[in-house]
C-alpha cells in the first residue's frame, strides 16, 4: 500500500462506498491542513480530492447519507462557534456545515438507523439526535448517560446499540429503539435509549482508552489504551 500523499495527524476519516477518505488535520510541523485524499483499498493507492477550503483539525467525523461530515468541535470555554465541513464524493465538493448541525455537535458521534447521535462530553446530558429537516438536535427519550462513565472517552456503535467507554474502562451500552409517530415517513421517527453498564475490573482503573471497535463477527468489543511515557 502506498504512503499517504500528505503526512497528517488528528484528521477526519470516513468510509464511503468502500473508499477511505482522510481530510484536514495537523501537518508534521503542527500546522492545520485543508488538504484531503482518498484511498482505494483494492489498488492500495491514495489520490487527492478537493481541498476543504479551510484549514481544520478534526474533532469528530461521521458518514451520513453518503457524505463525510467533519466538525472542529467545541473548545471550552465557548468563545467561538466551531467550524464544520461536508464532503460529497459524487461531486468532489466541500460545503459549509449547516449552523444547527455544527453548533449542536458537542460530543462524540455515531450513526444508528441512518441518524446522527451525539454523546456530549461537556456535561452529563442526555443522548441527542440530529433532525436534518429542521437542522436541530432533539433529546432522545430515556435516562442520561450513567454516572459511572464520568467522561465518554470513546464512542462506537453496532446495529442498534451504542457503546460508550468511560473512566476506568467502564462501558455503558445503550440500546436504541425507535417509534414511528406518524405514518411511515422517515422524518417522523422518534428515538429512545436504555442504558446498562458493564463494570471493568479494578485492575483497569489506571487505563485510559484511546479508541474502540465493535467486532460483530465474533461478538467482541475491543478497547485500545494509550500509553504515554514522560
SEFITOR-383027 format. One record per residue (C-alpha): residue number from 1; residue in three letters; x, y, z. Coordinates in nm, 3 decimals. Layout:
<nodes>
+-----+------+---------+---------+---------+
| pos | code |       X |       Y |       Z |
+-----+------+---------+---------+---------+
| NUM |  ALA |       X |       Y |       Z |
...
+-----+------+---------+---------+---------+
</nodes>
This chain:
<nodes>
+-----+------+---------+---------+---------+
| pos | code |       X |       Y |       Z |
+-----+------+---------+---------+---------+
|   1 |  UNK |   0.000 |   0.000 |   0.000 |
|   2 |  UNK |   0.134 |   0.342 |  -0.092 |
|   3 |  UNK |   0.200 |   0.616 |   0.162 |
|   4 |  UNK |  -0.048 |   0.896 |   0.214 |
|   5 |  UNK |   0.013 |   1.198 |  -0.006 |
|   6 |  UNK |   0.030 |   1.429 |   0.296 |
|   7 |  UNK |   0.158 |   1.332 |   0.638 |
|   8 |  UNK |  -0.105 |   1.431 |   0.896 |
|   9 |  UNK |  -0.236 |   1.371 |   1.247 |
|  10 |  UNK |  -0.570 |   1.441 |   1.420 |
|  11 |  UNK |  -0.752 |   1.424 |   1.088 |
|  12 |  UNK |  -1.102 |   1.320 |   0.985 |
|  13 |  UNK |  -1.171 |   0.980 |   0.833 |
|  14 |  UNK |  -1.470 |   0.803 |   0.686 |
|  15 |  UNK |  -1.557 |   0.510 |   0.460 |
|  16 |  UNK |  -1.797 |   0.572 |   0.172 |
|  17 |  UNK |  -1.873 |   0.301 |  -0.085 |
|  18 |  UNK |  -1.560 |   0.111 |   0.016 |
|  19 |  UNK |  -1.328 |   0.410 |  -0.027 |
|  20 |  UNK |  -1.139 |   0.554 |   0.271 |
|  21 |  UNK |  -1.131 |   0.932 |   0.300 |
|  22 |  UNK |  -0.889 |   1.144 |   0.505 |
|  23 |  UNK |  -0.925 |   1.520 |   0.546 |
|  24 |  UNK |  -0.765 |   1.808 |   0.733 |
|  25 |  UNK |  -0.562 |   1.750 |   1.046 |
|  26 |  UNK |  -0.222 |   1.874 |   1.152 |
|  27 |  UNK |   0.090 |   1.863 |   0.936 |
|  28 |  UNK |   0.425 |   1.732 |   1.060 |
|  29 |  UNK |   0.500 |   2.096 |   1.152 |
|  30 |  UNK |   0.175 |   2.110 |   1.354 |
|  31 |  UNK |   0.001 |   2.346 |   1.112 |
|  32 |  UNK |  -0.365 |   2.278 |   1.033 |
|  33 |  UNK |  -0.433 |   2.145 |   0.685 |
|  34 |  UNK |  -0.707 |   2.192 |   0.427 |
|  35 |  UNK |  -0.590 |   1.903 |   0.208 |
|  36 |  UNK |  -0.786 |   1.583 |   0.163 |
|  37 |  UNK |  -0.730 |   1.249 |  -0.010 |
|  38 |  UNK |  -0.891 |   0.912 |  -0.070 |
|  39 |  UNK |  -0.758 |   0.555 |  -0.058 |
|  40 |  UNK |  -0.870 |   0.280 |  -0.292 |
|  41 |  UNK |  -0.804 |  -0.024 |  -0.066 |
|  42 |  UNK |  -0.811 |  -0.263 |  -0.362 |
|  43 |  UNK |  -0.538 |  -0.079 |  -0.554 |
|  44 |  UNK |  -0.364 |   0.046 |  -0.239 |
|  45 |  UNK |  -0.329 |   0.394 |  -0.388 |
|  46 |  UNK |  -0.404 |   0.735 |  -0.235 |
|  47 |  UNK |  -0.544 |   1.004 |  -0.466 |
|  48 |  UNK |  -0.606 |   1.376 |  -0.397 |
|  49 |  UNK |  -0.959 |   1.513 |  -0.373 |
|  50 |  UNK |  -1.087 |   1.869 |  -0.348 |
|  51 |  UNK |  -0.940 |   2.070 |  -0.059 |
|  52 |  UNK |  -1.164 |   2.156 |   0.234 |
|  53 |  UNK |  -1.140 |   2.529 |   0.171 |
|  54 |  UNK |  -1.040 |   2.594 |   0.532 |
|  55 |  UNK |  -0.756 |   2.470 |   0.749 |
|  56 |  UNK |  -0.904 |   2.247 |   1.015 |
|  57 |  UNK |  -0.802 |   1.968 |   1.251 |
|  58 |  UNK |  -1.079 |   1.719 |   1.315 |
|  59 |  UNK |  -1.253 |   1.678 |   1.647 |
|  60 |  UNK |  -1.504 |   1.426 |   1.516 |
|  61 |  UNK |  -1.635 |   1.294 |   1.186 |
|  62 |  UNK |  -1.921 |   1.080 |   1.060 |
|  63 |  UNK |  -2.059 |   0.943 |   0.734 |
|  64 |  UNK |  -2.425 |   1.028 |   0.684 |
|  65 |  UNK |  -2.631 |   0.983 |   0.367 |
|  66 |  UNK |  -2.319 |   0.916 |   0.160 |
|  67 |  UNK |  -2.139 |   1.230 |   0.275 |
|  68 |  UNK |  -1.841 |   1.286 |   0.505 |
|  69 |  UNK |  -1.920 |   1.524 |   0.792 |
|  70 |  UNK |  -1.620 |   1.685 |   0.964 |
|  71 |  UNK |  -1.651 |   1.902 |   1.273 |
|  72 |  UNK |  -1.389 |   2.107 |   1.451 |
|  73 |  UNK |  -1.580 |   2.069 |   1.776 |
|  74 |  UNK |  -1.638 |   2.297 |   2.069 |
|  75 |  UNK |  -1.345 |   2.415 |   2.279 |
|  76 |  UNK |  -1.406 |   2.510 |   2.639 |
|  77 |  UNK |  -1.479 |   2.789 |   2.718 |
|  78 |  UNK |  -1.716 |   2.853 |   2.428 |
|  79 |  UNK |  -1.556 |   3.167 |   2.286 |
|  80 |  UNK |  -1.617 |   3.096 |   1.917 |
|  81 |  UNK |  -1.853 |   2.877 |   1.718 |
|  82 |  UNK |  -1.685 |   2.566 |   1.572 |
|  83 |  UNK |  -1.630 |   2.517 |   1.203 |
|  84 |  UNK |  -1.768 |   2.224 |   1.007 |
|  85 |  UNK |  -1.738 |   2.095 |   0.652 |
|  86 |  UNK |  -1.934 |   1.839 |   0.448 |
|  87 |  UNK |  -1.784 |   1.646 |   0.155 |
|  88 |  UNK |  -1.989 |   1.489 |  -0.124 |
|  89 |  UNK |  -1.782 |   1.232 |  -0.318 |
|  90 |  UNK |  -2.033 |   1.232 |  -0.601 |
|  91 |  UNK |  -1.947 |   1.593 |  -0.686 |
|  92 |  UNK |  -1.600 |   1.606 |  -0.526 |
|  93 |  UNK |  -1.709 |   1.920 |  -0.346 |
|  94 |  UNK |  -1.695 |   2.058 |   0.008 |
|  95 |  UNK |  -1.959 |   2.287 |   0.158 |
|  96 |  UNK |  -2.006 |   2.456 |   0.493 |
|  97 |  UNK |  -2.190 |   2.252 |   0.752 |
|  98 |  UNK |  -2.538 |   2.370 |   0.848 |
|  99 |  UNK |  -2.531 |   2.601 |   1.151 |
| 100 |  UNK |  -2.754 |   2.388 |   1.372 |
| 101 |  UNK |  -2.557 |   2.073 |   1.295 |
| 102 |  UNK |  -2.213 |   2.214 |   1.379 |
| 103 |  UNK |  -2.320 |   2.418 |   1.682 |
| 104 |  UNK |  -2.504 |   2.126 |   1.843 |
| 105 |  UNK |  -2.229 |   1.872 |   1.774 |
| 106 |  UNK |  -2.090 |   1.884 |   2.129 |
| 107 |  UNK |  -1.952 |   1.534 |   2.171 |
| 108 |  UNK |  -1.866 |   1.204 |   2.007 |
| 109 |  UNK |  -2.099 |   1.078 |   1.737 |
| 110 |  UNK |  -2.233 |   0.752 |   1.596 |
| 111 |  UNK |  -2.480 |   0.678 |   1.318 |
| 112 |  UNK |  -2.767 |   0.443 |   1.408 |
| 113 |  UNK |  -3.079 |   0.380 |   1.197 |
| 114 |  UNK |  -2.937 |   0.629 |   0.945 |
| 115 |  UNK |  -2.943 |   0.913 |   1.203 |
| 116 |  UNK |  -2.659 |   1.101 |   1.372 |
| 117 |  UNK |  -2.645 |   1.065 |   1.752 |
| 118 |  UNK |  -2.409 |   1.253 |   1.986 |
| 119 |  UNK |  -2.292 |   1.169 |   2.338 |
| 120 |  UNK |  -2.199 |   1.504 |   2.493 |
| 121 |  UNK |  -1.861 |   1.541 |   2.663 |
| 122 |  UNK |  -1.908 |   1.879 |   2.831 |
| 123 |  UNK |  -2.178 |   1.795 |   3.082 |
| 124 |  UNK |  -2.388 |   1.500 |   3.186 |
| 125 |  UNK |  -2.651 |   1.544 |   2.917 |
| 126 |  UNK |  -2.892 |   1.301 |   2.762 |
| 127 |  UNK |  -2.818 |   1.143 |   2.427 |
| 128 |  UNK |  -2.933 |   1.362 |   2.137 |
| 129 |  UNK |  -3.010 |   1.302 |   1.771 |
| 130 |  UNK |  -2.990 |   1.536 |   1.471 |
| 131 |  UNK |  -3.300 |   1.623 |   1.269 |
| 132 |  UNK |  -3.186 |   1.711 |   0.919 |
| 133 |  UNK |  -3.519 |   1.859 |   0.814 |
| 134 |  UNK |  -3.521 |   2.125 |   1.087 |
| 135 |  UNK |  -3.141 |   2.149 |   1.138 |
| 136 |  UNK |  -3.196 |   2.094 |   1.510 |
| 137 |  UNK |  -3.086 |   1.845 |   1.773 |
| 138 |  UNK |  -3.353 |   1.660 |   1.969 |
| 139 |  UNK |  -3.315 |   1.492 |   2.307 |
| 140 |  UNK |  -3.352 |   1.114 |   2.299 |
| 141 |  UNK |  -3.606 |   0.973 |   2.541 |
| 142 |  UNK |  -3.463 |   0.784 |   2.836 |
| 143 |  UNK |  -3.208 |   0.843 |   3.114 |
| 144 |  UNK |  -2.883 |   1.033 |   3.084 |
| 145 |  UNK |  -2.550 |   0.856 |   3.044 |
| 146 |  UNK |  -2.481 |   0.657 |   3.365 |
| 147 |  UNK |  -2.264 |   0.833 |   3.622 |
| 148 |  UNK |  -2.002 |   0.556 |   3.627 |
| 149 |  UNK |  -1.883 |   0.669 |   3.284 |
| 150 |  UNK |  -1.788 |   1.019 |   3.409 |
| 151 |  UNK |  -1.636 |   1.114 |   3.072 |
| 152 |  UNK |  -1.707 |   0.938 |   2.740 |
| 153 |  UNK |  -1.356 |   0.878 |   2.608 |
| 154 |  UNK |  -1.461 |   0.658 |   2.318 |
| 155 |  UNK |  -1.796 |   0.600 |   2.146 |
| 156 |  UNK |  -1.888 |   0.334 |   1.892 |
| 157 |  UNK |  -2.197 |   0.158 |   1.763 |
| 158 |  UNK |  -2.313 |  -0.169 |   1.613 |
| 159 |  UNK |  -2.665 |  -0.229 |   1.485 |
| 160 |  UNK |  -2.898 |  -0.059 |   1.736 |
| 161 |  UNK |  -2.653 |  -0.039 |   2.028 |
| 162 |  UNK |  -2.417 |   0.239 |   2.133 |
| 163 |  UNK |  -2.103 |   0.155 |   2.330 |
| 164 |  UNK |  -1.952 |   0.431 |   2.544 |
| 165 |  UNK |  -1.617 |   0.372 |   2.714 |
| 166 |  UNK |  -1.555 |   0.596 |   3.012 |
| 167 |  UNK |  -1.323 |   0.644 |   3.303 |
| 168 |  UNK |  -1.168 |   0.325 |   3.449 |
| 169 |  UNK |  -1.276 |   0.149 |   3.126 |
| 170 |  UNK |  -1.637 |   0.109 |   3.238 |
| 171 |  UNK |  -1.859 |   0.054 |   2.934 |
| 172 |  UNK |  -2.213 |   0.187 |   2.902 |
| 173 |  UNK |  -2.424 |   0.002 |   2.646 |
| 174 |  UNK |  -2.720 |   0.198 |   2.514 |
| 175 |  UNK |  -2.995 |   0.010 |   2.329 |
| 176 |  UNK |  -3.161 |   0.250 |   2.083 |
| 177 |  UNK |  -3.524 |   0.195 |   1.998 |
| 178 |  UNK |  -3.735 |   0.395 |   1.757 |
| 179 |  UNK |  -4.102 |   0.476 |   1.729 |
| 180 |  UNK |  -4.276 |   0.594 |   1.415 |
| 181 |  UNK |  -4.513 |   0.869 |   1.526 |
| 182 |  UNK |  -4.699 |   0.945 |   1.205 |
| 183 |  UNK |  -4.732 |   0.701 |   0.921 |
| 184 |  UNK |  -4.422 |   0.556 |   0.760 |
| 185 |  UNK |  -4.233 |   0.876 |   0.681 |
| 186 |  UNK |  -3.871 |   0.852 |   0.799 |
| 187 |  UNK |  -3.865 |   1.208 |   0.937 |
| 188 |  UNK |  -4.139 |   1.118 |   1.187 |
| 189 |  UNK |  -3.923 |   0.871 |   1.380 |
| 190 |  UNK |  -3.862 |   0.941 |   1.746 |
| 191 |  UNK |  -3.594 |   0.763 |   1.948 |
| 192 |  UNK |  -3.535 |   0.635 |   2.298 |
| 193 |  UNK |  -3.244 |   0.473 |   2.481 |
| 194 |  UNK |  -3.199 |   0.220 |   2.763 |
| 195 |  UNK |  -2.856 |   0.207 |   2.930 |
| 196 |  UNK |  -2.677 |  -0.061 |   3.125 |
| 197 |  UNK |  -2.317 |  -0.053 |   3.248 |
| 198 |  UNK |  -2.054 |  -0.326 |   3.222 |
| 199 |  UNK |  -1.810 |  -0.255 |   3.505 |
| 200 |  UNK |  -1.442 |  -0.307 |   3.429 |
| 201 |  UNK |  -1.207 |  -0.498 |   3.664 |
| 202 |  UNK |  -1.034 |  -0.283 |   3.924 |
| 203 |  UNK |  -0.700 |  -0.362 |   3.760 |
| 204 |  UNK |  -0.806 |  -0.142 |   3.466 |
| 205 |  UNK |  -0.866 |   0.166 |   3.682 |
| 206 |  UNK |  -0.547 |   0.346 |   3.571 |
| 207 |  UNK |  -0.601 |   0.288 |   3.198 |
| 208 |  UNK |  -0.734 |   0.546 |   2.953 |
| 209 |  UNK |  -0.896 |   0.430 |   2.628 |
| 210 |  UNK |  -0.790 |   0.590 |   2.302 |
| 211 |  UNK |  -1.028 |   0.407 |   2.065 |
| 212 |  UNK |  -1.273 |   0.120 |   2.044 |
| 213 |  UNK |  -1.411 |  -0.114 |   1.782 |
| 214 |  UNK |  -1.708 |  -0.349 |   1.780 |
| 215 |  UNK |  -1.629 |  -0.676 |   1.604 |
| 216 |  UNK |  -1.968 |  -0.813 |   1.503 |
| 217 |  UNK |  -1.841 |  -1.142 |   1.360 |
| 218 |  UNK |  -1.707 |  -1.265 |   1.693 |
| 219 |  UNK |  -1.933 |  -1.061 |   1.920 |
| 220 |  UNK |  -1.643 |  -0.897 |   2.095 |
| 221 |  UNK |  -1.590 |  -0.536 |   2.198 |
| 222 |  UNK |  -1.226 |  -0.425 |   2.186 |
| 223 |  UNK |  -1.077 |  -0.128 |   2.369 |
| 224 |  UNK |  -0.736 |   0.015 |   2.294 |
| 225 |  UNK |  -0.545 |   0.211 |   2.556 |
| 226 |  UNK |  -0.298 |   0.490 |   2.504 |
| 227 |  UNK |   0.036 |   0.464 |   2.681 |
| 228 |  UNK |   0.234 |   0.782 |   2.745 |
| 229 |  UNK |   0.592 |   0.793 |   2.871 |
| 230 |  UNK |   0.721 |   1.114 |   3.028 |
+-----+------+---------+---------+---------+
</nodes>
